[in-house]
Amino acid sequence: GEIHGFHLNDRTYVTIKNTNIRGFDYGIWLSRSSHNEIVGNNITDNYNGIYMTLFSGQNTIKLNNITNNDNFGISIAGDSFGNIIYHNNFINNAYQQANSQLTNTWDNGVEGNYWSDYTGVDSDENGIGDTPYMIETGNQDRYPLMATIPEFSSTTILMLAVIFITIAVIIAKRNLLKLEKLLWL
């Protein structure tokens, strides 16, 4: 338990990806940092999951599990705006799932995030809530997800790649056999 799991100060184009961030005061802290990506992380059991301040804008936060943090799942403070946050699971963050002082985007225009405290319904059963998830004035997830974003472990991805390659090889061999038959005629 140090203060920060990751601390980006005056940084651009950094990717924080596929890490387990647990037991910090701030899982990820960004200040004066822009055009960064936070992707595929488990950010859990911290005081604050993600904290952004001092003109931290144009960052992308997606495919993260942001769970069981004691204060905020994500807090966007100061003059930080223009960030896009989507396809994340916000689950059981104690004080508040998210807050944002200025306007940020909480969906990709089609799908948003999963919020464990979302109380809306999905009457057309398309997996997206019928009403937005309200964060604060000027900030809402217009397309809250009704189910969590599934995790794909590296083993699962490797297995899928092997399956696709095997299928491609089988198809190529069949096409080669057909070509050989045509040439013999």
Secondary structure, DSSP 8 states (H G I E B T S, - for coil): --SEEEEEES-BS-EEES-EEES-SEEEEEES-BS-EEES-EEESSSEEEEEESS--S-EEES-EEE--SSEEEEE-TT----EEES-EEE--SSEEEEESS--B-S-SS---EETT-----TT-SSB-SS-EEEETTEEESS-BSS------HHHHHHHHHHHHHHHHHHHHHHHHHHHHHHH-
